[in-house]
Amino acid sequence: MTDTFITLDETEAFLRANPNVTWIDLIVFDINGIPRGKRFRRDDLPGVAKDGVMMPSTVFIMDARGNCVEETGRLWETGDPDVPFRILSGTLRPVPVGAGHHAQAVISVVEPEDVDPRGILARQVSALEAAGQTPVTAVELEFYVTKPQTNGAFILETPQGLSDDPDSPMTFQFEEMNALAPFIDDIYKIAEAQGLPIDAVMQESGPAQFEINLKHKADPVAAALDGLLLKRAVKAAAKNHGLHATFMAKPHHDWPGSGMHLHASLIDKAGKNLFAGDPISPLFRHAIGGLQASMCDFMAVWAQSANAYRRYVPKAYVPMAAHWGFNNRNVALRIPRTSGDGTRVEHRVASADANPYLVLAAILAGIRHGITNKIEPGPMAEGNGNGCEAPQLPTVWFNALERFRHSNVVREAFGAPFQEVYFKLKQAERNNFERIVTSLDHEWYAHVA
């Protein structure tokens, strides 16, 4: 697939329709899924739309703290060159909160870049479409709402009027949503202005934890971008109401983690669901087999941070093995209770802080792997899935990175350059994180050593 860039007519139509907008953020999402970019004045936008904007190529090799990771071999060795970006058509939208002076647009590299997450996903989509199979996907995201702290500090403290007791999470109740109704209204207001297809919102199983679902699209690149922009919408709405929202995977050891669930199916050129059958098609069985067989290889994509690995604990609706089943929330690959055009797989492994571009790319790669090699899935899991034959996920970061580094499936899907850069970037992050001595080290060991 090829990106379509904004025209001058589209830009000028936006400016006429939004006379209050004075600042426009141009955003590119890095390997971590973190938005980075530049802010432009209104009068400069037509020139940027026409000529593009230059950004350092190292924007794709930054860690979560914004440091360029030299271990990737793409910093000093390259001279850190600028590369051209253009605004994607259809992404220039207002951010209607506060005084309404801000807008945003998404930019994409003009020339192919082998470590661009958007390009990685686009290549998987193109490979499936070449076989007459169009992926239909959707993203679900969980997050916590907290009180903001000073100087950038973070404490998981629920807003006034919301439960702070993990034994009383108010799951699927309405009181918490009622208390935060203005905040939720703003999420939907921003989403409508930006064309984000938000579906339901619900109270999740943690204090002040919520889930928002996005509707399915027959364009995985757009669906992944919806997930990334939804995060920005939630954060902007929270800030407008004196709150803070976090998609951190495990913000408290005693509270449920936040996940990202992805729904996927394939349709043919006539729009027929290729996964539908009685109850599922042979092609769907092979897709499940491929997802099972490759799941451990892509663990470093499902869990992209040190914190994400704290989420994988028993009896938490977080899969720790690559099992599958019908209408079963304990498994990694859940086939929801539906049929016909609605037949799909729900991939339940990824953490909310992961990059949807990469998560969807890995899922589609697993589906392709299974279909191409006609891989049969293992036995279907029943109940809690304990004792079911299924590959156990590498829930230690070091092991996940080593599996990713040496995987032929990853190399075939993402390319050797991306595989190497991603491994080195995350290995450097892991080394830096694990060398820090924390207060818990002192509390547990200093007096007994």
C-alpha positions in Angstrom: 0.0 0.0 0.0 1.1 3.6 -0.6 0.4 6.5 1.6 -1.6 9.5 0.2 -0.2 12.8 1.3 -2.2 16.0 1.9 -2.9 18.4 -0.9 -2.9 22.2 -0.7 -6.6 22.3 -1.3 -7.3 20.0 1.7 -5.0 22.1 3.9 -6.7 25.4 2.9 -10.2 23.9 3.4 -9.2 22.8 6.9 -7.9 26.3 7.7 -11.1 27.9 6.5 -13.3 25.5 8.5 -11.2 26.0 11.7 -10.5 29.7 12.1 -9.7 29.4 15.8 -6.8 26.9 15.2 -3.5 28.6 15.7 -1.1 25.7 16.4 -0.7 22.4 14.6 1.2 19.4 15.9 2.8 17.2 13.2 3.2 13.7 14.7 5.3 10.7 13.8 5.0 7.6 16.1 8.4 6.0 16.9 9.1 2.3 17.5 7.7 2.5 21.0 4.4 4.1 19.7 5.3 7.4 21.4 4.3 10.5 19.4 7.1 12.8 18.4 7.3 15.7 16.1 7.1 19.5 15.7 4.5 22.2 16.3 3.8 24.8 13.6 1.9 28.0 13.4 -1.2 28.3 11.3 0.3 30.5 8.7 3.2 28.0 8.1 0.9 25.0 7.5 0.3 25.5 3.7 4.1 25.6 3.1 4.6 22.5 5.2 1.8 20.7 3.4 3.4 21.5 0.0 7.0 20.9 0.8 7.0 18.5 3.8 9.1 18.7 6.9 12.5 17.3 7.7 13.1 15.1 10.8 16.2 13.2 12.0 16.2 9.6 11.0 17.0 8.8 14.6 13.4 9.6 15.6 12.9 5.9 15.0 15.6 4.7 17.4 14.7 6.6 20.5 14.0 4.9 23.8 11.0 5.7 26.0 12.9 8.6 27.6 13.7 10.2 24.3 17.3 9.2 24.1 18.8 8.0 20.7 20.1 4.5 21.4 23.6 4.4 20.0 23.8 0.6 20.5 21.6 0.3 17.4 24.5 1.4 15.2 22.3 4.1 13.6 23.4 7.2 15.5 27.1 8.3 15.2 27.8 5.9 12.3 25.1 7.5 10.1 25.7 11.2 10.9 22.1 11.4 12.1 20.8 12.6 8.7 17.4 14.4 8.2 14.8 12.5 6.1 11.7 14.0 4.5 8.2 13.6 6.0 4.8 14.6 4.5 1.4 15.0 6.1 -0.9 12.1 5.6 -4.2 13.0 3.9 -7.2 12.8 6.2 -5.2 13.2 9.4 -5.3 17.0 9.7 -7.9 17.4 12.4 -8.8 19.8 15.3 -8.3 18.9 19.0 -11.6 20.5 20.3 -10.7 20.9 24.0 -9.9 24.0 26.0 -9.9 27.1 23.8 -9.8 25.0 20.6 -6.6 26.6 19.4 -4.8 23.3 18.6 -4.9 20.7 15.8 -2.8 17.8 14.8 -1.8 15.8 11.8 0.2 12.6 11.3 3.3 12.6 9.1 5.0 9.7 7.4 8.4 9.2 5.8 8.4 9.9 2.0 11.2 7.4 1.3 11.0 3.7 2.5 12.6 3.3 6.0 13.3 -0.2 7.2 12.7 0.7 10.9 9.5 2.6 10.4 6.7 0.7 12.3 4.0 2.0 10.0 5.9 0.6 7.0 6.5 -2.7 8.7 2.7 -3.1 9.1 2.0 -1.8 5.6 4.2 -4.6 4.2 2.3 -7.3 6.0 -1.0 -5.9 4.7 0.3 -5.8 1.1 1.5 -9.4 1.3 -1.9 -10.6 2.4 -3.7 -8.4 -0.2 -1.5 -9.9 -2.9 -3.0 -13.3 -2.0 -6.5 -11.9 -2.2 -6.9 -11.6 1.6 -7.8 -8.2 3.1 -7.4 -8.0 6.9 -10.2 -6.5 9.0 -9.0 -5.4 12.4 -9.9 -3.4 15.5 -8.2 -2.2 18.6 -9.4 -2.3 22.2 -7.4 -0.3 24.9 -7.5 -0.3 28.7 -6.2 2.6 30.8 -6.2 4.2 34.2 -7.3 7.7 35.2 -5.4 9.3 38.1 -4.8 12.6 39.8 -2.0 14.6 38.3 1.2 15.1 40.4 3.7 18.0 40.4 7.0 18.0 38.4 6.1 15.0 36.3 5.9 12.6 39.2 3.4 9.7 38.9 1.4 8.2 41.8 -1.6 6.0 41.0 -4.2 7.9 43.0 -7.8 7.7 41.8 -9.7 11.0 41.3 -12.2 12.3 43.8 -15.4 10.3 44.0 -14.0 7.1 42.5 -13.1 3.8 44.3 -9.5 3.3 45.3 -10.1 -0.2 46.6 -9.0 -3.1 44.2 -11.5 -5.3 46.0 -14.3 -3.0 44.9 -13.5 -2.2 41.3 -17.0 -1.5 40.2 -16.6 -3.6 37.1 -19.2 -3.0 34.4 -21.0 -0.5 36.6 -21.9 3.1 35.7 -21.1 5.1 38.9 -17.4 5.6 37.9 -18.3 6.7 34.4 -21.0 9.0 35.8 -18.4 10.6 38.0 -16.1 11.2 35.0 -18.9 12.0 32.5 -17.4 15.4 31.4 -14.0 13.7 30.7 -15.6 10.8 28.8 -17.7 13.3 26.8 -14.6 15.1 25.8 -13.0 11.8 24.6 -15.9 11.3 22.3 -15.9 14.9 21.2 -12.3 14.7 20.2 -12.8 11.3 18.5 -15.7 12.6 16.5 -13.7 15.6 15.3 -10.8 13.3 14.3 -12.9 10.6 12.7 -11.9 7.9 15.3 -14.6 5.1 15.2 -15.1 4.7 18.9 -17.5 2.1 20.0 -18.2 1.3 23.6 -16.6 2.5 26.9 -16.8 0.5 30.1 -15.5 0.4 33.6 -12.8 -2.2 33.9 -11.6 -4.3 36.8 -9.3 -1.8 38.4 -10.1 1.3 40.4 -10.6 4.1 37.8 -9.6 1.7 35.0 -11.6 1.9 31.8 -11.7 0.3 28.4 -12.6 1.8 25.0 -13.2 -0.2 21.9 -12.7 0.9 18.3 -14.8 -0.4 15.4 -13.4 -2.7 12.8 -11.8 -1.5 9.6 -10.7 -3.2 6.5 -7.4 -1.2 6.7 -5.1 -2.4 9.5 -2.7 0.6 9.0 -5.6 3.0 9.6 -6.9 0.8 12.5 -3.5 0.9 14.2 -3.3 4.6 13.8 -6.8 4.9 15.3 -5.4 3.2 18.4 -2.5 5.5 18.6 -4.7 8.6 18.2 -7.2 7.3 20.7 -4.4 7.4 23.3 -3.7 11.1 22.5 -7.5 11.8 22.6 -7.8 10.2 26.1 -4.7 12.1 27.4 -5.9 15.4 26.0 -9.4 15.0 27.5 -7.9 14.0 30.8 -5.6 17.1 30.9 -8.6 19.3 30.1 -10.3 18.1 33.3 -7.3 18.3 35.6 -6.7 14.5 35.3 -4.0 12.2 34.1 -4.5 9.1 32.0 -2.0 6.3 31.6 -1.8 3.3 29.3 1.1 1.9 31.5 0.8 -1.9 31.4 1.0 -2.5 35.2 0.8 0.7 37.2 0.3 -1.1 40.5 1.3 -4.6 41.6 -2.0 -5.3 43.4 -4.3 -3.8 40.6 -5.1 -5.3 37.2 -2.9 -4.5 34.3 -4.0 -2.7 31.2 -4.0 -4.7 27.9 -4.5 -4.1 24.2 -6.8 -6.6 22.6 -6.8 -6.9 18.8 -9.5 -8.4 16.7 -8.7 -9.7 13.2 -10.3 -11.6 10.3 -9.7 -11.8 6.6 -12.1 -11.1 3.7 -11.8 -11.9 0.1 -12.3 -9.5 -2.8 -16.0 -10.0 -2.7 -16.1 -9.1 1.0 -16.7 -12.7 2.2 -15.2 -13.6 5.6 -12.5 -16.2 4.9 -12.6 -17.3 8.6 -16.3 -18.2 8.6 -17.2 -21.9 8.6 -18.8 -24.6 10.7 -17.8 -23.2 13.1 -14.6 -22.0 11.5 -13.0 -22.5 8.1 -9.8 -24.6 7.5 -8.0 -21.4 6.6 -8.9 -19.9 10.0 -7.6 -23.1 11.7 -4.3 -22.6 9.9 -4.3 -18.9 10.9 -4.7 -19.9 14.5 -1.9 -22.5 14.1 0.4 -19.8 12.8 -0.5 -17.4 15.6 0.2 -20.1 18.1 3.5 -21.1 16.5 4.8 -17.6 16.3 3.5 -16.1 19.5 6.6 -16.7 21.5 8.8 -15.2 18.8 6.9 -11.9 19.0 6.7 -11.7 22.8 9.0 -8.7 22.7 6.4 -6.9 20.6 3.4 -7.8 22.8 5.4 -6.6 25.9 7.7 -3.8 24.8 8.7 -2.4 28.2 10.1 -3.6 31.5 6.9 -2.8 33.2 4.8 -4.8 30.7 6.3 -8.1 32.0 4.8 -7.4 35.4 1.4 -7.8 33.9 1.8 -11.6 33.2 0.5 -13.2 36.4 -1.9 -16.1 36.8 -5.7 -15.6 37.1 -5.7 -12.1 35.7 -7.2 -12.6 32.3 -3.6 -12.2 30.9 -2.5 -15.2 28.8 0.8 -16.9 29.7 0.6 -19.6 27.0 -0.3 -19.6 23.4 -3.6 -21.4 23.7 -6.9 -20.8 21.9 -10.5 -21.5 22.4 -14.1 -20.5 21.7 -15.7 -17.8 23.8 -13.0 -18.2 26.5 -11.4 -15.1 28.1 -8.6 -17.2 29.7 -6.9 -18.0 26.4 -4.5 -16.0 24.2 -6.5 -16.5 21.0 -10.2 -16.1 21.8 -12.8 -16.8 19.1 -15.8 -14.6 20.2 -19.3 -16.0 20.3 -20.3 -15.0 16.8 -20.6 -16.5 13.3 -20.6 -15.7 9.6 -19.3 -12.2 8.8 -18.5 -11.7 12.5 -16.1 -14.6 12.7 -12.7 -13.4 14.0 -9.9 -14.0 16.5 -9.3 -11.8 19.5 -5.6 -11.6 20.3 -5.4 -11.0 24.0 -1.6 -10.9 24.8 -0.4 -7.4 24.1 0.0 -4.7 26.8 -1.7 -1.3 26.4 1.7 0.4 26.2 2.7 -1.5 23.1 2.8 0.0 19.6 -0.4 -1.0 17.6 1.5 -0.8 14.3 3.9 -3.5 15.5 1.4 -5.6 17.3 -0.9 -5.7 14.3 2.1 -6.4 12.0 3.1 -9.4 14.2 -0.5 -10.7 14.3 -0.8 -10.5 10.5 2.7 -12.1 10.2 1.5 -15.0 12.4 -1.6 -15.4 10.3 0.4 -15.5 7.1 2.8 -18.0 8.6 0.0 -20.3 9.5 -1.8 -20.1 6.2 1.4 -20.4 4.1 2.6 -23.5 5.9 -0.8 -25.0 6.7 -0.1 -25.2 10.4 -2.7 -27.0 12.4 -3.4 -25.5 15.9 -2.9 -27.5 19.1 -5.8 -28.8 21.1 -8.5 -26.2 22.0 -8.4 -25.0 25.6 -11.4 -25.5 27.9 -12.1 -23.6 31.1 -9.0 -22.1 32.6 -6.7 -23.7 30.1 -4.4 -25.2 32.7 -2.9 -28.4 31.4 -3.7 -27.6 27.8 -0.8 -28.3 25.4 0.4 -24.8 24.3 3.7 -23.0 24.0 4.5 -21.2 27.3 5.2 -17.5 26.7 8.7 -16.1 27.6 7.5 -13.8 30.3 11.0 -12.7 31.3 12.2 -9.7 29.1 15.7 -11.2 28.5 14.2 -14.5 27.2 11.6 -12.7 25.0 14.3 -10.5 23.4 16.6 -13.5 22.7 13.7 -15.4 21.1 12.9 -12.3 19.0 16.5 -11.9 18.0 17.0 -15.4 16.7 13.6 -16.0 15.2 13.4 -16.8 11.5 9.7 -15.9 11.5 10.5 -12.4 12.8 13.3 -12.0 10.2 11.0 -13.1 7.3 8.2 -10.8 8.5 9.9 -7.6 9.7 13.3 -7.9 7.8 16.7 -8.4 9.3 17.5 -4.6 9.7 14.4 -4.1 11.9 15.0 -7.3 13.9 18.5 -6.2 14.7 17.6 -2.6 15.5 14.6 -3.4 17.7 16.6 -6.0 19.6 19.5 -3.7 20.3 17.2 -0.8 21.2 15.2 -2.9 23.7 18.3 -4.7 25.0 19.9 -1.3 25.8 16.7 -0.2 27.5 16.6 -3.5 29.5 20.2 -3.1 30.6 19.7 0.5 31.7 16.5 -0.3 33.6 17.8 -3.4 35.4 21.0 -1.7 36.6 19.1 0.7 38.8 19.1 -0.1 42.5 15.6 0.7 43.9 14.2 1.3 47.3 12.8 -2.2 47.3 16.4 -3.6 47.0 17.2 -1.6 50.2 14.0 -2.7 52.0 14.4 -6.4 51.3 18.1 -6.9 51.3 20.2 -4.2 52.9 19.7 -5.3 56.6 19.8 -9.0 56.0 22.8 -9.2 53.7 
